[in-house]
Amino acid sequence: MLIQEMCHNYEMLQDEIAQGSIYPEVDAETIRAHLSSRYDFSRKMTLDEVIDDVEKMLQQWQVQVTHPRYLGLSNPSVTLASVIADTIVAMYNPQLANWRTSPAANEIERHTLAWLIAKYGLPPESIASFTSGGTEANLSAVVLALTRAFPGYGENGIQSVGAIPSIYLTTEAHNGYNKIAHVVGIGRKALRTVATDESLRLDVDDLARRVAEDRRSGFLPFMVIGTAGTTAAGVIDPLLEIGQFCREHKLWFHADAAWGGAAIISPVLRRYLAGIETADSITCDAHKWLSVPMGAGMLFCRHPDTIAEAFRVDVTYMPGKGRGPVVDPLTSSLQWSRRFIGLKLFMTLAECGESGYVAMIEQQARLGQVFRELLIASDWLILNETPLPLVCFTRRGLDISRFLSLLRERQIAWMTEARVGDSAVVRACITSFRTTESDLHRVVNEMNRLIDDKVMTD
């Protein structure tokens, strides 16, 4: 009965969101005053009363990322199956730290991840795990790379290495690596910036130059980050060439495919990820382009021995292993206590099938091209190149900050500002299966009207 009610409410809510506002006009004081007046927790409230009020707050005071004209960050509309999955997980509350406690949940995740291991072309013995998101997955990859490159790192810390281990990436890579370098103890200066080509892809010749120069200067190169779908412009680095370089120079190759990695399931798009199968580790977030709720990151690693060394523990109070060859997540990932993250992807895959998922991904990629063509036909300037549904655009004299404010205030669309090279641009990203071609026509027509009516002129 609960599930049937959820199905009905899901469809009603999505219809309400699609017809409503994308962007809330609210300040912090308004929300704080509401909370203070109703929730000093001195009295009990009925659950229905609380649910109604929380839903009202979320509908009124939140950017609606599941709106079909939300073209912002990689926060997609979510499938009904994934919503139900999160509810089931909350009700049963399985603990996935070890196999024995949650055999069914662990095997469901293993089965789902094995399907993607094969899609990425990694060896079948590779280890994969669900994570809280891309940052945890990328952090884990750096820990694994340090563990493999420096045998004393795990026991004696970074001071045992004797010099500065260095990571190579471009300015287009995710800024989260700054935090990761800080956390693991190598320091932010250990991030070595590699030049990009005219398409903003990592320049492998410059990578070779930087690595050789740093080795002469006393650095210890150990890892290269290749991005498959950069946040700002959707750039896919030359993964195959990076993989070849890393093999030749004994460096760990991490493919950060947090967003673009979902393209691997598409027969049309997977060719753009050629070379990802050579990676030592891969990050992909199901909550970015596989239409499930946050958080659902994933980490894949082709070296089970390194996983075992980096995350080894020995405790007596955990239940014993099950029968057969099983891996306890607490010994193969960074987390200990862990939610059953993978059910939402499993249930969506089971309901949609591979063909359904492929259709969603390819339709959004097609809409990205449609949007690009509509903009070009209206004399907007496109500044990025990518097969992924992300378009960076501007026009001469455009006040981007004011333009974006007007888009939001008039509920036309929600987009972001980004930089492509030295240029500020409007960034539009399509990751919702609810976005239609008519939505894009409407957005472009409304944007053109803003320009034609000269509302952008001071």
C-alpha positions in Angstrom: 0.0 0.0 0.0 2.8 2.4 0.9 4.6 1.7 -2.4 1.4 2.2 -4.4 0.8 5.6 -2.7 4.4 6.6 -3.4 3.9 5.8 -7.1 0.9 8.0 -7.2 2.5 10.8 -5.3 5.7 10.6 -7.4 3.8 11.3 -10.6 1.8 14.1 -9.1 4.8 15.8 -7.6 6.8 15.6 -10.9 3.9 17.2 -12.7 3.7 19.9 -10.1 7.4 20.6 -10.3 7.3 20.8 -14.1 4.5 23.3 -14.0 6.0 25.4 -11.1 9.0 27.6 -10.4 12.5 26.5 -11.0 14.2 29.1 -8.8 13.1 30.2 -5.3 13.1 33.9 -4.3 13.9 33.5 -0.6 16.5 34.6 1.9 17.9 32.8 4.9 16.1 34.9 7.4 12.7 33.8 6.0 13.5 30.1 6.4 15.1 30.6 9.8 12.0 32.5 11.1 9.7 29.7 9.8 11.8 27.0 11.6 12.1 29.0 14.8 8.4 29.7 15.0 7.4 26.0 14.4 10.2 23.8 15.6 11.6 24.6 19.1 10.9 20.8 19.7 9.1 21.6 23.0 5.9 20.0 21.7 5.1 16.9 19.7 3.7 17.2 16.2 1.8 14.7 14.2 3.9 13.0 11.4 1.4 14.2 8.8 1.8 17.8 10.0 5.6 17.5 9.8 5.5 15.8 6.4 3.2 18.4 4.9 5.4 21.3 6.2 8.7 19.8 5.1 7.3 19.1 1.6 6.0 22.7 1.4 9.5 24.0 2.4 11.2 21.9 -0.2 8.7 22.9 -2.9 8.9 26.6 -2.2 12.5 27.1 -1.0 14.7 25.0 -3.2 16.1 25.1 -6.8 14.0 22.3 -8.4 16.8 20.2 -10.0 14.2 17.7 -11.4 12.5 20.5 -13.4 12.8 19.9 -17.1 14.3 23.3 -17.6 16.9 22.9 -14.9 20.0 23.0 -17.1 22.5 23.5 -14.3 24.8 21.1 -12.5 24.7 17.4 -12.9 21.7 16.8 -10.7 19.2 14.7 -12.8 15.6 13.8 -12.5 15.3 10.5 -10.7 13.4 7.4 -11.6 10.5 6.1 -9.6 12.3 2.8 -9.1 15.3 4.6 -7.5 13.0 6.6 -5.1 11.3 3.3 -4.0 14.7 1.7 -3.6 15.9 4.5 -1.2 12.6 4.0 0.8 13.2 0.2 1.0 16.8 0.7 2.1 15.6 3.1 4.9 13.0 0.6 6.1 15.4 -2.4 6.3 18.4 -0.3 7.2 21.0 -2.9 6.2 24.6 -2.5 7.3 27.0 -3.3 4.4 30.2 -3.2 6.3 30.7 -6.9 6.0 29.1 -9.6 3.8 27.8 -11.8 6.6 25.5 -9.1 8.0 23.9 -8.2 4.7 24.4 -11.0 2.2 21.6 -10.1 -0.2 22.5 -6.4 -0.2 26.2 -7.0 -0.8 25.5 -9.5 -3.6 23.1 -7.1 -5.3 25.8 -4.4 -5.3 28.5 -6.8 -6.4 26.2 -8.0 -9.3 25.4 -4.4 -10.4 29.0 -3.3 -10.3 30.2 -6.4 -12.2 27.9 -5.3 -15.0 29.7 -2.0 -15.2 33.2 -3.5 -14.7 32.5 -5.4 -18.0 31.2 -2.3 -19.7 34.4 -0.4 -18.8 36.5 -3.3 -20.2 38.3 -3.9 -16.9 39.5 -7.3 -15.9 36.7 -9.4 -14.2 38.8 -9.6 -11.0 38.6 -5.9 -10.6 37.1 -4.6 -7.4 34.4 -1.9 -7.3 32.4 -0.3 -4.6 29.7 2.3 -4.2 30.7 5.5 -2.5 29.0 8.6 -1.1 30.0 10.5 -4.2 32.8 11.4 -6.6 35.0 13.0 -4.0 35.1 9.9 -1.9 35.8 7.8 -5.0 38.6 10.2 -6.1 40.0 10.3 -2.6 40.1 6.5 -2.5 41.8 6.4 -5.9 44.6 8.8 -4.6 45.0 6.6 -1.5 45.3 3.5 -3.7 47.8 5.1 -6.0 50.0 6.2 -3.1 49.8 2.7 -1.6 50.9 1.1 -4.8 53.7 3.6 -5.5 55.1 3.9 -2.0 55.1 0.6 0.0 55.9 2.4 3.3 53.1 5.0 2.9 50.4 2.9 4.7 52.5 2.1 7.8 54.7 5.1 8.1 52.8 7.9 6.5 53.8 10.5 3.8 56.9 11.5 5.7 58.4 8.1 4.9 58.4 8.9 1.1 61.2 11.4 1.4 60.0 13.8 -1.2 56.8 15.3 -2.6 54.6 12.8 -4.5 53.0 14.6 -7.4 49.7 14.3 -9.3 49.2 15.5 -12.8 46.0 17.1 -14.1 44.7 20.1 -16.0 43.0 23.2 -14.8 39.8 21.7 -16.3 39.9 18.8 -13.8 37.6 18.9 -10.7 38.7 21.3 -8.1 38.1 18.7 -5.4 41.6 17.3 -5.9 42.9 20.3 -4.0 41.0 19.1 -0.9 42.1 15.5 -1.5 45.8 16.5 -1.8 45.4 18.4 1.5 43.6 15.5 3.2 46.1 12.7 2.2 49.1 14.8 3.3 50.9 15.4 0.1 49.9 19.1 0.1 48.1 21.2 -2.6 51.5 22.1 -4.3 51.8 18.4 -5.2 49.1 19.0 -7.9 51.1 19.7 -11.0 49.2 21.5 -13.8 49.4 20.2 -17.3 48.7 22.3 -20.3 45.7 21.8 -22.5 45.3 21.8 -26.3 43.0 24.1 -28.2 40.0 21.9 -27.3 41.0 22.0 -23.6 42.1 18.4 -23.5 45.1 17.3 -21.6 48.2 17.8 -23.7 50.2 14.5 -23.4 53.4 16.1 -24.8 53.3 18.7 -22.0 52.5 15.9 -19.5 55.7 14.2 -20.6 57.7 17.4 -20.2 56.3 18.1 -16.8 56.9 14.6 -15.4 60.5 14.6 -16.7 61.1 18.1 -15.3 59.6 17.3 -11.9 61.7 14.1 -11.6 64.8 16.1 -12.2 63.6 18.6 -9.6 63.1 16.0 -6.9 59.4 15.4 -7.1 58.0 11.9 -7.2 55.4 11.6 -9.9 53.0 8.8 -9.2 49.5 9.6 -10.7 47.8 11.2 -13.7 44.2 12.3 -13.7 42.3 12.1 -17.0 38.8 13.5 -17.0 36.0 12.1 -19.0 33.5 15.0 -19.0 34.9 18.0 -17.3 32.5 20.0 -15.1 32.8 23.3 -16.9 32.8 22.3 -20.6 32.3 18.5 -20.9 35.8 17.9 -22.2 37.0 14.3 -22.5 40.8 14.0 -22.2 42.7 11.7 -24.6 42.3 8.7 -22.3 44.0 6.1 -24.5 47.2 8.3 -24.9 47.2 9.0 -21.2 46.9 5.3 -20.4 49.8 4.5 -22.7 52.0 7.2 -21.2 51.2 6.0 -17.7 52.1 2.4 -18.5 55.4 3.4 -20.0 56.3 5.6 -17.1 54.8 3.4 -14.3 52.3 6.0 -13.2 48.8 5.3 -11.8 46.1 6.4 -14.4 42.9 7.5 -12.8 40.0 8.2 -15.1 37.6 10.7 -13.4 34.4 9.9 -15.3 32.1 11.1 -12.5 29.7 12.5 -15.0 30.7 11.4 -18.5 31.4 7.8 -17.4 27.7 6.9 -17.9 28.3 7.2 -21.7 30.0 3.8 -21.5 26.7 2.0 -21.8 25.8 3.7 -25.1 26.9 2.0 -28.3 26.9 5.5 -29.9 28.8 7.4 -27.2 31.2 4.8 -25.7 33.8 5.4 -28.5 34.5 8.8 -27.0 35.7 7.0 -23.8 38.2 4.9 -25.8 41.1 4.2 -23.5 39.2 4.2 -20.2 39.7 0.4 -20.1 43.5 1.1 -19.6 42.8 3.0 -16.3 44.0 1.7 -13.0 40.9 3.2 -11.4 37.7 4.9 -12.5 35.2 7.2 -10.8 31.6 7.3 -12.0 28.6 8.9 -10.2 25.3 7.2 -10.8 23.6 10.3 -9.3 25.0 12.5 -12.1 23.8 10.9 -15.3 22.1 7.6 -14.4 19.0 9.2 -12.9 19.2 8.1 -9.3 19.1 10.1 -6.1 22.3 11.3 -4.4 24.6 10.0 -3.3 25.6 7.2 -5.4 29.3 7.4 -6.5 31.3 4.4 -7.7 34.9 3.5 -7.7 36.4 0.8 -9.9 40.0 -0.5 -9.5 41.8 -3.1 -11.6 44.2 -4.0 -8.7 42.6 -6.2 -6.0 45.9 -6.6 -4.2 46.3 -2.8 -3.8 42.7 -2.5 -2.6 43.4 -5.2 0.0 46.5 -3.5 1.2 45.1 0.0 1.3 41.9 -0.8 3.2 43.0 -3.8 5.3 41.6 -4.1 8.8 41.5 -6.8 11.4 38.7 -6.8 14.0 37.3 -9.5 16.1 33.8 -8.0 16.7 32.6 -8.2 13.1 30.7 -11.4 12.1 32.7 -14.0 10.3 32.9 -14.4 6.5 30.2 -16.1 4.6 30.7 -19.3 2.5 32.6 -18.9 -0.8 34.8 -16.1 -2.2 33.4 -12.9 -0.7 34.9 -9.5 -0.1 33.8 -7.4 2.9 33.3 -3.8 1.9 35.0 -2.6 5.1 38.2 -4.2 3.8 37.8 -3.0 0.2 36.6 0.6 0.5 37.2 3.7 2.6 33.8 3.6 4.4 33.1 1.3 7.4 29.4 1.6 8.3 27.7 2.0 4.9 24.3 2.5 3.5 22.9 0.2 0.8 23.7 2.7 -1.9 23.5 0.4 -4.9 19.9 -0.7 -4.7 18.6 2.4 -6.5 20.8 1.7 -9.5 20.0 -2.0 -9.5 16.3 -1.4 -9.4 16.4 1.2 -12.1 18.5 -1.1 -14.3 16.1 -4.0 -13.6 13.0 -1.9 -14.5 14.4 0.0 -17.5 16.7 -2.7 -18.8 19.9 -1.8 -20.6 18.1 -0.6 -23.6 16.0 1.8 -21.6 19.0 3.3 -20.0 20.8 3.6 -23.3 17.7 5.4 -24.8 17.7 7.9 -21.9 21.5 8.7 -22.3 21.4 9.0 -26.0 18.2 11.1 -26.0 19.9 13.6 -23.7 23.0 13.6 -25.8 20.8 14.3 -28.9 19.1 17.1 -27.1 22.5 18.7 -26.3 23.1 18.8 -30.0 19.7 20.2 -30.7 20.3 23.0 -28.1 23.6 23.7 -29.7 22.1 24.0 -33.2 19.2 26.3 -31.9 21.8 28.6 -30.3 24.0 28.8 -33.4 20.9 29.5 -35.5 20.1 32.4 -33.2 23.7 33.9 -33.4 24.9 32.8 -30.0 28.6 31.9 -29.9 29.4 28.3 -28.8 32.8 28.0 -27.0 33.1 24.3 -26.2 33.4 21.0 -28.0 32.0 17.8 -26.6 29.7 14.9 -27.6 28.1 15.2 -24.1 25.0 17.3 -23.5 26.7 20.4 -22.2 26.8 23.6 -24.1 28.9 26.7 -23.2 27.7 29.8 -25.0 27.7 33.6 -24.9 27.4 36.6 -27.3 29.2 39.9 -27.7 28.6 42.3 -24.8 26.6 39.9 -22.7 26.4 40.6 -19.0 26.4 37.0 -18.0 25.7 37.6 -14.3 22.7 39.8 -15.1 21.5 37.4 -17.9 21.5 34.4 -15.5 19.7 36.4 -12.9 17.0 37.3 -15.4 16.7 33.6 -16.6 16.1 32.6 -13.0 13.8 35.5 -11.9 11.6 35.0 -15.0 11.6 31.2 -14.4 12.9 30.6 -18.0 15.7 28.2 -17.0 18.4 27.6 -14.4 21.9 27.7 -15.8 25.3 28.5 -14.4 28.3 30.6 -15.2 31.6 28.9 -16.1 34.9 29.6 -17.7 36.1 28.1 -21.0 39.8 29.0 -21.3 39.9 32.8 -20.6 36.2 33.4 -21.5 33.2 33.6 -19.1 30.3 31.7 -20.6 26.7 30.5 -19.8 26.8 26.8 -19.1 23.8 24.6 -19.9 23.8 20.9 -19.1 21.0 18.4 -19.9 20.9 15.4 -17.5 17.2 15.0 -17.1 15.0 12.5 -18.9 12.1 14.9 -18.4 13.7 17.6 -20.6 12.1 17.7 -24.1 12.9 19.4 -27.4 10.0 21.8 -26.8 11.6 22.8 -23.5 14.8 23.8 -25.4 12.9 25.7 -28.1 11.1 27.6 -25.3 14.3 28.4 -23.5 16.1 29.7 -26.6 13.1 31.7 -27.7 12.8 33.4 -24.3 16.6 34.1 -24.2 16.3 35.7 -27.7 13.4 37.8 -26.5 15.5 39.1 -23.6 18.2 40.2 -26.1 15.7 41.5 -28.7 13.9 43.6 -26.1 17.2 45.0 -25.0 16.6 44.2 -21.4 20.3 43.3 -21.2 21.2 46.9 -22.0 22.1 49.1 -19.1 
